[in-house]
Amino acid sequence: MKKNILIIISILISIVTFSFSQVKNEKVIVTGIISVVGNEPFVYLIIRNEDISYSIVGDMKKTIWNNYQGKKIKVEGIVLERKDIFSSQLKVTKIFKDLYK
């Protein structure tokens, strides 16, 4: 009986976890600070604000890495993968501006 309850609870947790991973191709506009996090060889470029952090991927990653580290910018992009509340990938399609003066 206890084993069956544990199996049911495990299935419910799995369903909830996978419900977060189903958000794909969501277009967003994000304003935040560009940062590099992690240790070699696992270094990630992120845009972070008070609400959420996105790991930047795609063609514009190199441009952002070279020109905007430590700066606050506004970008438009597509959320490619959201594994959970804290881990998302953003493919940047447009950089609006550098918000620091």
N, CA, C and O atoms as a GROMACS GRO file, in nm:
protein
  404
    1MET      N    1   0.081  -0.119   0.000
    1MET     CA    2   0.000   0.000   0.000
    1MET      C    3   0.086   0.126   0.000
    1MET      O    4   0.062   0.219  -0.078
    2LYS      N    5   0.188   0.130   0.088
    2LYS     CA    6   0.276   0.246   0.094
    2LYS      C    7   0.356   0.261  -0.035
    2LYS      O    8   0.382   0.372  -0.081
    3LYS      N    9   0.392   0.149  -0.093
    3LYS     CA   10   0.468   0.152  -0.218
    3LYS      C   11   0.383   0.213  -0.330
    3LYS      O   12   0.434   0.290  -0.410
    4ASN      N   13   0.255   0.179  -0.336
    4ASN     CA   14   0.165   0.234  -0.437
    4ASN      C   15   0.148   0.385  -0.420
    4ASN      O   16   0.143   0.458  -0.519
    5ILE      N   17   0.138   0.430  -0.296
    5ILE     CA   18   0.124   0.574  -0.270
    5ILE      C   19   0.250   0.647  -0.316
    5ILE      O   20   0.240   0.755  -0.374
    6LEU      N   21   0.367   0.590  -0.289
    6LEU     CA   22   0.492   0.653  -0.333
    6LEU      C   23   0.501   0.660  -0.485
    6LEU      O   24   0.550   0.759  -0.540
    7ILE      N   25   0.455   0.559  -0.552
    7ILE     CA   26   0.454   0.558  -0.699
    7ILE      C   27   0.361   0.666  -0.752
    7ILE      O   28   0.396   0.737  -0.846
    8ILE      N   29   0.245   0.678  -0.694
    8ILE     CA   30   0.148   0.781  -0.738
    8ILE      C   31   0.203   0.920  -0.714
    8ILE      O   32   0.190   1.008  -0.799
    9ILE      N   33   0.264   0.943  -0.598
    9ILE     CA   34   0.324   1.073  -0.568
    9ILE      C   35   0.437   1.104  -0.666
    9ILE      O   36   0.450   1.218  -0.712
   10SER      N   37   0.518   1.004  -0.698
   10SER     CA   38   0.627   1.023  -0.794
   10SER      C   39   0.573   1.061  -0.932
   10SER      O   40   0.629   1.148  -0.999
   11ILE      N   41   0.466   0.998  -0.973
   11ILE     CA   42   0.405   1.029  -1.102
   11ILE      C   43   0.351   1.172  -1.102
   11ILE      O   44   0.370   1.244  -1.200
   12LEU      N   45   0.286   1.213  -0.996
   12LEU     CA   46   0.233   1.349  -0.987
   12LEU      C   47   0.344   1.453  -0.991
   12LEU      O   48   0.331   1.555  -1.057
   13ILE      N   49   0.453   1.427  -0.921
   13ILE     CA   50   0.567   1.519  -0.924
   13ILE      C   51   0.625   1.528  -1.064
   13ILE      O   52   0.661   1.636  -1.110
   14SER      N   53   0.634   1.415  -1.133
   14SER     CA   54   0.684   1.414  -1.271
   14SER      C   55   0.595   1.496  -1.363
   14SER      O   56   0.645   1.571  -1.447
   15ILE      N   57   0.466   1.483  -1.349
   15ILE     CA   58   0.371   1.558  -1.432
   15ILE      C   59   0.388   1.708  -1.410
   15ILE      O   60   0.391   1.785  -1.506
   16VAL      N   61   0.398   1.750  -1.284
   16VAL     CA   62   0.417   1.892  -1.254
   16VAL      C   63   0.549   1.942  -1.311
   16VAL      O   64   0.554   2.051  -1.368
   17THR      N   65   0.655   1.865  -1.296
   17THR     CA   66   0.786   1.904  -1.349
   17THR      C   67   0.782   1.918  -1.500
   17THR      O   68   0.835   2.015  -1.553
   18PHE      N   69   0.720   1.825  -1.570
   18PHE     CA   70   0.713   1.831  -1.716
   18PHE      C   71   0.622   1.943  -1.764
   18PHE      O   72   0.637   1.990  -1.877
   19SER      N   73   0.528   1.986  -1.682
   19SER     CA   74   0.441   2.097  -1.724
   19SER      C   75   0.521   2.225  -1.740
   19SER      O   76   0.486   2.308  -1.824
   20PHE      N   77   0.628   2.244  -1.662
   20PHE     CA   78   0.714   2.360  -1.679
   20PHE      C   79   0.795   2.350  -1.807
   20PHE      O   80   0.826   2.453  -1.868
   21SER      N   81   0.830   2.232  -1.851
   21SER     CA   82   0.916   2.216  -1.967
   21SER      C   83   0.840   2.229  -2.099
   21SER      O   84   0.903   2.225  -2.205
   22GLN      N   85   0.711   2.244  -2.096
   22GLN     CA   86   0.633   2.250  -2.219
   22GLN      C   87   0.626   2.389  -2.280
   22GLN      O   88   0.574   2.404  -2.391
   23VAL      N   89   0.676   2.495  -2.211
   23VAL     CA   90   0.672   2.630  -2.265
   23VAL      C   91   0.786   2.645  -2.364
   23VAL      O   92   0.903   2.645  -2.325
   24LYS      N   93   0.753   2.657  -2.492
   24LYS     CA   94   0.853   2.671  -2.596
   24LYS      C   95   0.807   2.774  -2.697
   24LYS      O   96   0.687   2.796  -2.717
   25ASN      N   97   0.904   2.838  -2.761
   25ASN     CA   98   0.879   2.936  -2.866
   25ASN      C   99   0.792   3.052  -2.819
   25ASN      O  100   0.711   3.105  -2.895
   26GLU      N  101   0.808   3.091  -2.695
   26GLU     CA  102   0.737   3.204  -2.638
   26GLU      C  103   0.821   3.329  -2.663
   26GLU      O  104   0.936   3.335  -2.620
   27LYS      N  105   0.766   3.428  -2.732
   27LYS     CA  106   0.839   3.552  -2.761
   27LYS      C  107   0.828   3.646  -2.642
   27LYS      O  108   0.718   3.671  -2.592
   28VAL      N  109   0.943   3.698  -2.597
   28VAL     CA  110   0.946   3.786  -2.481
   28VAL      C  111   1.038   3.905  -2.508
   28VAL      O  112   1.126   3.900  -2.593
   29ILE      N  113   1.014   4.013  -2.433
   29ILE     CA  114   1.104   4.127  -2.430
   29ILE      C  115   1.156   4.134  -2.286
   29ILE      O  116   1.079   4.139  -2.191
   30VAL      N  117   1.290   4.135  -2.273
   30VAL     CA  118   1.353   4.131  -2.141
   30VAL      C  119   1.447   4.249  -2.127
   30VAL      O  120   1.525   4.280  -2.217
   31THR      N  121   1.440   4.315  -2.012
   31THR     CA  122   1.536   4.419  -1.976
   31THR      C  123   1.615   4.367  -1.858
   31THR      O  124   1.557   4.327  -1.756
   32GLY      N  125   1.748   4.366  -1.870
   32GLY     CA  126   1.828   4.315  -1.760
   32GLY      C  127   1.976   4.340  -1.782
   32GLY      O  128   2.016   4.400  -1.882
   33ILE      N  129   2.054   4.293  -1.688
   33ILE     CA  130   2.200   4.309  -1.692
   33ILE      C  131   2.263   4.182  -1.748
   33ILE      O  132   2.226   4.071  -1.710
   34ILE      N  133   2.358   4.200  -1.839
   34ILE     CA  134   2.429   4.088  -1.900
   34ILE      C  135   2.542   4.045  -1.807
   34ILE      O  136   2.623   4.127  -1.766
   35SER      N  137   2.547   3.915  -1.775
   35SER     CA  138   2.649   3.860  -1.686
   35SER      C  139   2.700   3.728  -1.741
   35SER      O  140   2.632   3.660  -1.819
   36VAL      N  141   2.821   3.693  -1.699
   36VAL     CA  142   2.877   3.562  -1.730
   36VAL      C  143   2.883   3.486  -1.599
   36VAL      O  144   2.938   3.536  -1.500
   37VAL      N  145   2.827   3.366  -1.597
   37VAL     CA  146   2.825   3.285  -1.475
   37VAL      C  147   2.882   3.146  -1.503
   37VAL      O  148   2.884   3.100  -1.617
   38GLY      N  149   2.929   3.082  -1.398
   38GLY     CA  150   2.980   2.946  -1.409
   38GLY      C  151   3.131   2.942  -1.407
   38GLY      O  152   3.198   3.045  -1.397
   39ASN      N  153   3.182   2.822  -1.415
   39ASN     CA  154   3.326   2.797  -1.418
   39ASN      C  155   3.359   2.723  -1.546
   39ASN      O  156   3.279   2.644  -1.597
   40GLU      N  157   3.478   2.747  -1.598
   40GLU     CA  158   3.521   2.677  -1.718
   40GLU      C  159   3.516   2.528  -1.695
   40GLU      O  160   3.553   2.484  -1.586
   41PRO      N  161   3.473   2.449  -1.786
   41PRO     CA  162   3.428   2.479  -1.921
   41PRO      C  163   3.278   2.507  -1.932
   41PRO      O  164   3.224   2.512  -2.042
   42PHE      N  165   3.211   2.524  -1.820
   42PHE     CA  166   3.066   2.544  -1.819
   42PHE      C  167   3.033   2.689  -1.786
   42PHE      O  168   2.985   2.720  -1.677
   43VAL      N  169   3.058   2.778  -1.882
   43VAL     CA  170   3.034   2.920  -1.866
   43VAL      C  171   2.910   2.957  -1.945
   43VAL      O  172   2.894   2.913  -2.059
   44TYR      N  173   2.823   3.038  -1.887
   44TYR     CA  174   2.698   3.077  -1.950
   44TYR      C  175   2.684   3.228  -1.951
   44TYR      O  176   2.719   3.295  -1.854
   45LEU      N  177   2.635   3.281  -2.060
   45LEU     CA  178   2.601   3.422  -2.072
   45LEU      C  179   2.453   3.434  -2.038
   45LEU      O  180   2.369   3.368  -2.098
   46ILE      N  181   2.422   3.520  -1.941
   46ILE     CA  182   2.283   3.533  -1.899
   46ILE      C  183   2.240   3.680  -1.902
   46ILE      O  184   2.322   3.771  -1.892
   47ILE      N  185   2.110   3.699  -1.914
   47ILE     CA  186   2.050   3.829  -1.889
   47ILE      C  187   1.963   3.810  -1.767
   47ILE      O  188   1.879   3.720  -1.761
   48ARG      N  189   1.984   3.898  -1.668
   48ARG     CA  190   1.920   3.878  -1.538
   48ARG      C  191   1.851   4.006  -1.495
   48ARG      O  192   1.906   4.115  -1.506
   49ASN      N  193   1.727   3.990  -1.446
   49ASN     CA  194   1.656   4.100  -1.382
   49ASN      C  195   1.598   4.050  -1.251
   49ASN      O  196   1.631   3.940  -1.207
   50GLU      N  197   1.512   4.127  -1.188
   50GLU     CA  198   1.458   4.089  -1.058
   50GLU      C  199   1.371   3.964  -1.065
   50GLU      O  200   1.359   3.891  -0.967
   51ASP      N  201   1.309   3.940  -1.180
   51ASP     CA  202   1.211   3.832  -1.192
   51ASP      C  203   1.271   3.698  -1.233
   51ASP      O  204   1.238   3.595  -1.175
   52ILE      N  205   1.360   3.699  -1.334
   52ILE     CA  206   1.407   3.574  -1.393
   52ILE      C  207   1.540   3.595  -1.461
   52ILE      O  208   1.576   3.708  -1.496
   53SER      N  209   1.613   3.488  -1.480
   53SER     CA  210   1.738   3.490  -1.556
   53SER      C  211   1.723   3.398  -1.676
   53SER      O  212   1.667   3.289  -1.665
   54TYR      N  213   1.773   3.442  -1.790
   54TYR     CA  214   1.773   3.362  -1.910
   54TYR      C  215   1.916   3.336  -1.954
   54TYR      O  216   1.999   3.427  -1.950
   55SER      N  217   1.946   3.215  -1.994
   55SER     CA  218   2.072   3.182  -2.057
   55SER      C  219   2.060   3.218  -2.205
   55SER      O  220   1.969   3.172  -2.273
   56ILE      N  221   2.153   3.301  -2.254
   56ILE     CA  222   2.145   3.349  -2.392
   56ILE      C  223   2.211   3.248  -2.485
   56ILE      O  224   2.323   3.203  -2.461
   57VAL      N  225   2.140   3.212  -2.591
   57VAL     CA  226   2.191   3.121  -2.694
   57VAL      C  227   2.162   3.181  -2.831
   57VAL      O  228   2.087   3.277  -2.843
   58GLY      N  229   2.223   3.124  -2.934
   58GLY     CA  230   2.193   3.166  -3.070
   58GLY      C  231   2.300   3.254  -3.132
   58GLY      O  232   2.408   3.272  -3.077
   59ASP      N  233   2.266   3.308  -3.249
   59ASP     CA  234   2.359   3.383  -3.331
   59ASP      C  235   2.408   3.513  -3.266
   59ASP      O  236   2.523   3.552  -3.289
   60MET      N  237   2.326   3.579  -3.188
   60MET     CA  238   2.362   3.708  -3.131
   60MET      C  239   2.439   3.697  -2.999
   60MET      O  240   2.477   3.798  -2.940
   61LYS      N  241   2.462   3.574  -2.954
   61LYS     CA  242   2.532   3.552  -2.827
   61LYS      C  243   2.672   3.614  -2.829
   61LYS      O  244   2.711   3.680  -2.733
   62LYS      N  245   2.746   3.594  -2.936
   62LYS     CA  246   2.884   3.646  -2.944
   62LYS      C  247   2.885   3.799  -2.941
   62LYS      O  248   2.970   3.858  -2.875
   63THR      N  249   2.792   3.862  -3.012
   63THR     CA  250   2.783   4.008  -3.013
   63THR      C  251   2.754   4.061  -2.873
   63THR      O  252   2.817   4.157  -2.827
   64ILE      N  253   2.660   3.999  -2.805
   64ILE     CA  254   2.625   4.041  -2.669
   64ILE      C  255   2.743   4.016  -2.575
   64ILE      O  256   2.774   4.100  -2.490
   65TRP      N  257   2.808   3.901  -2.589
   65TRP     CA  258   2.922   3.866  -2.504
   65TRP      C  259   3.032   3.971  -2.517
   65TRP      O  260   3.089   4.015  -2.417
   66ASN      N  261   3.063   4.010  -2.640
   66ASN     CA  262   3.174   4.103  -2.664
   66ASN      C  263   3.142   4.248  -2.632
   66ASN      O  264   3.232   4.323  -2.594
   67ASN      N  265   3.017   4.290  -2.644
   67ASN     CA  266   2.985   4.433  -2.636
   67ASN      C  267   2.903   4.476  -2.515
   67ASN      O  268   2.899   4.595  -2.484
   68TYR      N  269   2.837   4.383  -2.446
   68TYR     CA  270   2.740   4.424  -2.344
   68TYR      C  271   2.760   4.365  -2.206
   68TYR      O  272   2.672   4.379  -2.121
   69GLN      N  273   2.872   4.298  -2.179
   69GLN     CA  274   2.893   4.240  -2.046
   69GLN      C  275   2.888   4.348  -1.939
   69GLN      O  276   2.955   4.451  -1.952
   70GLY      N  277   2.810   4.326  -1.835
   70GLY     CA  278   2.798   4.420  -1.725
   70GLY      C  279   2.705   4.537  -1.753
   70GLY      O  280   2.686   4.623  -1.667
   71LYS      N  281   2.647   4.541  -1.872
   71LYS     CA  282   2.558   4.651  -1.909
   71LYS      C  283   2.412   4.609  -1.902
   71LYS      O  284   2.379   4.491  -1.914
   72LYS      N  285   2.328   4.706  -1.881
   72LYS     CA  286   2.184   4.682  -1.878
   72LYS      C  287   2.130   4.708  -2.018
   72LYS      O  288   2.144   4.818  -2.071
   73ILE      N  289   2.067   4.607  -2.077
   73ILE     CA  290   2.013   4.621  -2.212
   73ILE      C  291   1.871   4.565  -2.218
   73ILE      O  292   1.825   4.496  -2.128
   74LYS      N  293   1.805   4.598  -2.327
   74LYS     CA  294   1.670   4.548  -2.354
   74LYS      C  295   1.678   4.465  -2.481
   74LYS      O  296   1.727   4.512  -2.584
   75VAL      N  297   1.631   4.341  -2.474
   75VAL     CA  298   1.637   4.251  -2.589
   75VAL      C  299   1.502   4.186  -2.613
   75VAL      O  300   1.418   4.176  -2.523
   76GLU      N  301   1.483   4.142  -2.736
   76GLU     CA  302   1.366   4.062  -2.772
   76GLU      C  303   1.418   3.926  -2.813
   76GLU      O  304   1.521   3.915  -2.879
   77GLY      N  305   1.346   3.822  -2.774
   77GLY     CA  306   1.390   3.689  -2.809
   77GLY      C  307   1.282   3.586  -2.792
   77GLY      O  308   1.168   3.616  -2.756
   78ILE      N  309   1.320   3.463  -2.820
   78ILE     CA  310   1.227   3.350  -2.813
   78ILE      C  311   1.278   3.254  -2.706
   78ILE      O  312   1.394   3.214  -2.707
   79VAL      N  313   1.189   3.218  -2.613
   79VAL     CA  314   1.223   3.119  -2.511
   79VAL      C  315   1.221   2.982  -2.578
   79VAL      O  316   1.116   2.934  -2.620
   80LEU      N  317   1.339   2.921  -2.587
   80LEU     CA  318   1.350   2.791  -2.654
   80LEU      C  319   1.318   2.676  -2.562
   80LEU      O  320   1.260   2.576  -2.604
   81GLU      N  321   1.357   2.689  -2.436
   81GLU     CA  322   1.341   2.578  -2.344
   81GLU      C  323   1.325   2.634  -2.204
   81GLU      O  324   1.401   2.721  -2.162
   82ARG      N  325   1.229   2.585  -2.133
   82ARG     CA  326   1.213   2.621  -1.993
   82ARG      C  327   1.202   2.493  -1.914
   82ARG      O  328   1.098   2.428  -1.912
   83LYS      N  329   1.312   2.456  -1.850
   83LYS     CA  330   1.315   2.330  -1.775
   83LYS      C  331   1.240   2.343  -1.643
   83LYS      O  332   1.171   2.250  -1.601
   84ASP      N  333   1.254   2.456  -1.579
   84ASP     CA  334   1.183   2.483  -1.455
   84ASP      C  335   1.175   2.634  -1.436
   84ASP      O  336   1.209   2.708  -1.529
   85ILE      N  337   1.132   2.680  -1.323
   85ILE     CA  338   1.114   2.824  -1.300
   85ILE      C  339   1.247   2.899  -1.310
   85ILE      O  340   1.248   3.016  -1.348
   86PHE      N  341   1.357   2.835  -1.276
   86PHE     CA  342   1.484   2.904  -1.266
   86PHE      C  343   1.576   2.884  -1.386
   86PHE      O  344   1.682   2.946  -1.389
   87SER      N  345   1.543   2.803  -1.481
   87SER     CA  346   1.634   2.769  -1.590
   87SER      C  347   1.565   2.784  -1.724
   87SER      O  348   1.477   2.705  -1.758
   88SER      N  349   1.604   2.886  -1.802
   88SER     CA  350   1.544   2.909  -1.932
   88SER      C  351   1.651   2.947  -2.033
   88SER      O  352   1.753   3.005  -1.996
   89GLN      N  353   1.629   2.914  -2.159
   89GLN     CA  354   1.718   2.956  -2.267
   89GLN      C  355   1.645   3.058  -2.353
   89GLN      O  356   1.528   3.040  -2.386
   90LEU      N  357   1.717   3.165  -2.389
   90LEU     CA  358   1.660   3.272  -2.469
   90LEU      C  359   1.743   3.291  -2.594
   90LEU      O  360   1.863   3.321  -2.586
   91LYS      N  361   1.681   3.275  -2.711
   91LYS     CA  362   1.747   3.304  -2.837
   91LYS      C  363   1.714   3.449  -2.872
   91LYS      O  364   1.601   3.481  -2.909
   92VAL      N  365   1.813   3.537  -2.858
   92VAL     CA  366   1.792   3.680  -2.879
   92VAL      C  367   1.781   3.706  -3.029
   92VAL      O  368   1.864   3.662  -3.108
   93THR      N  369   1.675   3.779  -3.067
   93THR     CA  370   1.652   3.814  -3.207
   93THR      C  371   1.674   3.962  -3.235
   93THR      O  372   1.694   4.002  -3.349
   94LYS      N  373   1.669   4.044  -3.128
   94LYS     CA  374   1.683   4.188  -3.147
   94LYS      C  375   1.736   4.251  -3.019
   94LYS      O  376   1.691   4.218  -2.909
   95ILE      N  377   1.834   4.342  -3.034
   95ILE     CA  378   1.884   4.420  -2.922
   95ILE      C  379   1.829   4.561  -2.938
   95ILE      O  380   1.853   4.626  -3.040
   96PHE      N  381   1.755   4.608  -2.838
   96PHE     CA  382   1.695   4.740  -2.848
   96PHE      C  383   1.794   4.851  -2.817
   96PHE      O  384   1.815   4.940  -2.899
   97LYS      N  385   1.857   4.845  -2.698
   97LYS     CA  386   1.954   4.950  -2.664
   97LYS      C  387   2.026   4.918  -2.536
   97LYS      O  388   1.985   4.834  -2.456
   98ASP      N  389   2.137   4.989  -2.519
   98ASP     CA  390   2.212   4.989  -2.395
   98ASP      C  391   2.145   5.091  -2.304
   98ASP      O  392   2.132   5.207  -2.343
   99LEU      N  393   2.101   5.051  -2.186
   99LEU     CA  394   2.025   5.140  -2.099
   99LEU      C  395   2.111   5.220  -2.003
   99LEU      O  396   2.060   5.308  -1.934
  100TYR      N  397   2.242   5.192  -1.996
  100TYR     CA  398   2.330   5.275  -1.913
  100TYR      C  399   2.368   5.400  -1.989
  100TYR      O  400   2.388   5.395  -2.111
  101LYS      N  401   2.378   5.509  -1.922
  101LYS     CA  402   2.418   5.636  -1.985
  101LYS      C  403   2.557   5.671  -1.940
  101LYS      O  404   2.611   5.774  -1.981
   0.00000   0.00000   0.00000
